[in-house]
Structure formats: C-alpha cells, structure tokens
Amino acid sequence: MSGRERAFPLAVSRTLLALVLLGYAAWTVMPMVWVAFSSFKTDTAILRDPLAMPVWAEADFGAYRRAWEGARLGDYFLNSTLVTAASVGLILALGAPAAYALARFRLPLGRAAYTLFLAGLMIPAQLAMVPLFFELRALGLLDSRLGLVLVYAANGLPFAVFILAGFFRGLPRTLYEAAVVDGCGEFSAFRRVMLPLARPGLVTVAIFQFIGIWKEYFFAFMLVGGGAGEARTLPLGLANLAITAQYGGDQARLFAGLVVVTLPILLVYILLQRQLVGGIAAGALKG
C-alpha cells in the first residue's frame, strides 16, 4: 500500500472526528447562546417565536436590572461569592497540608486516614443530611454563610486530598532533601518548595471546587432555604425566580438570571483552562 493510500483513511477519520467535535460543540454552545439572546427579548417575542433572534429595535435591556434588583440576585450573588471564595480557600488550606502529610510520611494511621478520605468520595454526602441539619441547628449555624462554608469545605476535602496526594507523591524527594540541607524546617520546606511545585494540582482542585460550590443547590436549600433569606445563594435565588416567571410572567428576567449564574463559571474556565488541562494531565501522570 502506497503512502497516499495510507494517508486517505487517516484524513477521512480526522475529518469525521472534527465534524463530530464541531457538532458536539454546537450542541453545547447553542443553548447558552439562545439563553443569552432570549434575555434581551420581550415576553411577547419569546412566546411568539422562542428560537428567533431578538429584534434589537424592540430589545428589552431592563431584564438584568429587574433580575439584579427586583429578584435580589445582587444579594444572592454576593452571598455566593463570599461562600465560594471562603470554602475554596478553606479546602486548599486544609487539604494541601493533609495531602502532603499522607503522601510524604509513614504515619501509624496514615493509610487508615487516607482510606477515610477516599470513603468521603464514595459515600454520598446527602446521606448525612439529617444529622448535619440537627448539628448545625445546635450550633446556631442554620441560615448562615458560615454554616454553608463549613459544610462545603468538609464535603470538598476528600477530593482535594485525593488529587493533591498524587501530586506530592510525584515530586522528587531530592528537592525536599535539598531544602532541608539549606536550613529549611519541615513546614518551611513544605511552604517554600513543595507547595509551589504542586500549583497545577492546587489550581485544578480550586477550579473543580469553585464550579461545584457555585452551582450547588441541595445543601443550600436544606440549610438556608427555610430561613429569612439573608444567606441564600444564587441557585436558590434562581429557583425562586423560575417559580415567579412561571406564574407571573417576565421570562426575560429568568433568562437574565441564568446568564448571571452561568457567566462566572464560563469566565473562570476560559481564564484558567490551560492550568486546568495541565493539572489534570500532570495528576494523571503522577498519580
């Protein structure tokens, strides 16, 4: 078989793969584009022809203001930002030292502790909802941002330890020994040498936890949904907005709320996609 005959099936397979990927990309992107366009349409235009492009001369640019102020999405956005930032920071602050200790040292109960963290990945956290509810009520943390932060941090720690332990195991021990020879103590060697080298893993964990916590609904609904609403996050606000739009109209405001919830996730992924892909690849090689 000549080189041209071998190249033809390869070109056909690459073309088919490209078409499949383009089709999947269109299937994924088009609903988001449709939601964004619908947020500028009036209710009449949405009901008359949902798939039509908005007529910009008749566009409704006040849907975002009505969603942000009238539906209190501004307050919920602030709550989600504070809860997500604090939860991700706490997960990294606790998960990195725990993963380093389990990966680097032979502890008497190290394997048992690591297995316990893995069990946190395999057992659904929703099974602990009832005792968790009563525990937070006893501590006075129901309907509070602090209660959500503690729950999200505890729920995210197993994943962080599992990912970061693989990174720390893959780092050369000679770097740690060189840091000790240069006069670093145990904590100083971890903070100055080993932790910066695990940056791809830290970024990977931060992105996954950010996405998961930002859109989390179940714990937020159970722990703050029945309160006065001062600690409600964006998913809860969006659910209330969906109910209001269903019975009271103003579909454009609902689509604007969807854009407000989705846009931060898209921005974080676009800005950090290289670090995310690199971290996943490095973790696969080291783990």
ZAMARGU-4260 file (C-alpha; in steps of 0.2 Angstrom, whole numbers, plus 5000, padded with zeros to 4 digits):
<rodrens>
0) 5000/5000/5000 | 5007/5017/4995 | 5009/5032/5006 | 4994/5041/4998 | 4983/5026/5001
5) 4988/5025/5019 | 4985/5044/5021 | 4967/5044/5014 | 4959/5033/5028 | 4968/5044/5040
10) 4962/5060/5033 | 4944/5053/5032 | 4945/5048/5050 | 4952/5065/5056 | 4938/5074/5046
15) 4925/5063/5054 | 4932/5067/5071 | 4932/5085/5068 | 4914/5085/5062 | 4909/5075/5077
20) 4918/5088/5089 | 4911/5103/5080 | 4893/5095/5081 | 4896/5092/5100 | 4902/5110/5102
25) 4887/5117/5093 | 4876/5106/5104 | 4884/5113/5119 | 4886/5131/5115 | 4869/5134/5106
30) 4858/5133/5122 | 4869/5145/5131 | 4868/5157/5116 | 4850/5155/5115 | 4848/5159/5133
35) 4859/5175/5131 | 4849/5181/5116 | 4832/5177/5125 | 4837/5188/5140 | 4836/5203/5128
40) 4818/5199/5121 | 4801/5204/5127 | 4789/5191/5134 | 4779/5193/5118 | 4793/5189/5107
45) 4799/5174/5117 | 4782/5166/5117 | 4779/5171/5099 | 4795/5163/5092 | 4806/5156/5105
50) 4820/5152/5093 | 4821/5168/5083 | 4835/5181/5085 | 4830/5196/5095 | 4824/5212/5086
55) 4836/5224/5093 | 4825/5239/5090 | 4812/5230/5101 | 4825/5223/5113 | 4822/5223/5132
60) 4838/5229/5141 | 4830/5230/5158 | 4829/5212/5162 | 4846/5211/5170 | 4841/5226/5181
65) 4825/5218/5186 | 4834/5202/5190 | 4848/5210/5199 | 4837/5222/5210 | 4819/5216/5209
70) 4823/5197/5211 | 4838/5201/5223 | 4851/5192/5213 | 4863/5205/5218 | 4862/5200/5236
75) 4862/5182/5231 | 4877/5185/5220 | 4887/5192/5235 | 4882/5178/5246 | 4888/5165/5233
80) 4904/5174/5230 | 4908/5175/5249 | 4903/5157/5252 | 4913/5150/5237 | 4928/5160/5240
85) 4929/5155/5258 | 4925/5137/5255 | 4938/5135/5241 | 4951/5144/5252 | 4947/5133/5267
90) 4948/5117/5256 | 4965/5122/5250 | 4972/5127/5267 | 4967/5111/5275 | 4968/5099/5260
95) 4986/5103/5255 | 4995/5100/5272 | 4984/5084/5274 | 4988/5078/5257 | 5007/5082/5260
100) 5007/5073/5276 | 4999/5057/5270 | 5010/5057/5254 | 5027/5060/5262 | 5027/5052/5279
105) 5024/5035/5285 | 5011/5038/5299 | 5004/5024/5310 | 4986/5028/5305 | 4991/5036/5288
110) 4983/5023/5277 | 4968/5022/5288 | 4966/5041/5286 | 4968/5041/5268 | 4955/5027/5266
115) 4943/5038/5276 | 4946/5052/5264 | 4943/5040/5250 | 4927/5035/5258 | 4921/5053/5258
120) 4922/5052/5239 | 4912/5036/5238 | 4898/5039/5250 | 4885/5052/5245 | 4886/5067/5257
125) 4867/5068/5256 | 4866/5053/5267 | 4872/5064/5282 | 4859/5077/5279 | 4848/5074/5294
130) 4862/5073/5307 | 4870/5088/5299 | 4855/5098/5300 | 4852/5095/5318 | 4871/5098/5322
135) 4871/5115/5313 | 4855/5119/5322 | 4863/5115/5339 | 4877/5126/5334 | 4866/5140/5328
140) 4873/5140/5310 | 4857/5136/5301 | 4853/5150/5288 | 4871/5157/5289 | 4885/5159/5277
145) 4897/5151/5290 | 4887/5135/5291 | 4887/5133/5272 | 4906/5136/5271 | 4910/5123/5284
150) 4898/5110/5275 | 4906/5114/5258 | 4924/5113/5265 | 4920/5096/5273 | 4912/5090/5258
155) 4927/5096/5246 | 4941/5090/5257 | 4941/5071/5251 | 4943/5077/5233 | 4957/5089/5237
160) 4967/5076/5247 | 4965/5063/5234 | 4971/5074/5220 | 4985/5083/5229 | 4992/5067/5237
165) 4995/5061/5219 | 5005/5077/5215 | 5015/5077/5231 | 5020/5058/5228 | 5026/5063/5211
170) 5038/5077/5217 | 5056/5072/5218 | 5061/5069/5236 | 5078/5076/5232 | 5070/5093/5232
175) 5064/5091/5249 | 5081/5085/5255 | 5090/5100/5247 | 5078/5112/5256 | 5082/5103/5272
180) 5101/5104/5269 | 5099/5123/5265 | 5092/5125/5283 | 5073/5124/5280 | 5062/5116/5293
185) 5048/5104/5289 | 5035/5117/5287 | 5046/5129/5278 | 5051/5116/5266 | 5033/5112/5263
190) 5028/5130/5261 | 5043/5137/5251 | 5047/5122/5240 | 5034/5108/5239 | 5018/5118/5239
195) 5023/5130/5224 | 5028/5114/5214 | 5010/5107/5217 | 5002/5123/5210 | 4994/5114/5195
200) 4986/5102/5207 | 4980/5117/5218 | 4973/5126/5203 | 4964/5110/5197 | 4956/5107/5214
205) 4951/5126/5216 | 4943/5126/5199 | 4933/5110/5202 | 4928/5116/5219 | 4923/5133/5213
210) 4911/5126/5199 | 4904/5113/5211 | 4900/5125/5225 | 4895/5140/5214 | 4880/5129/5207
215) 4877/5119/5222 | 4858/5118/5227 | 4854/5104/5238 | 4864/5109/5254 | 4860/5127/5251
220) 4841/5123/5250 | 4841/5112/5266 | 4852/5123/5277 | 4847/5141/5272 | 4832/5139/5261
225) 4820/5139/5275 | 4827/5154/5284 | 4824/5173/5282 | 4834/5173/5265 | 4849/5183/5271
230) 4861/5169/5267 | 4853/5162/5251 | 4864/5159/5236 | 4862/5161/5218 | 4855/5144/5214
235) 4841/5147/5227 | 4838/5164/5220 | 4837/5157/5203 | 4824/5144/5208 | 4813/5157/5216
240) 4815/5167/5200 | 4810/5152/5190 | 4794/5150/5200 | 4790/5168/5199 | 4792/5168/5180
245) 4782/5153/5178 | 4766/5160/5187 | 4769/5179/5185 | 4777/5181/5168 | 4794/5191/5164
250) 4803/5176/5155 | 4817/5188/5150 | 4821/5191/5168 | 4823/5172/5171 | 4835/5171/5156
255) 4845/5186/5163 | 4846/5177/5179 | 4853/5161/5170 | 4866/5172/5162 | 4871/5179/5179
260) 4873/5162/5186 | 4882/5154/5172 | 4894/5169/5167 | 4906/5167/5181 | 4909/5149/5178
265) 4912/5152/5160 | 4924/5166/5164 | 4934/5156/5176 | 4935/5141/5164 | 4941/5152/5150
270) 4954/5161/5160 | 4961/5145/5168 | 4958/5132/5155 | 4976/5129/5152 | 4980/5127/5170
275) 4965/5115/5172 | 4971/5104/5157 | 4989/5104/5163 | 4984/5100/5181 | 4973/5085/5175
280) 4987/5079/5164 | 5000/5081/5177 | 4990/5072/5190 | 4986/5058/5178 | 5005/5055/5175
285) 5010/5057/5193 | 4995/5048/5201
</rodrens>
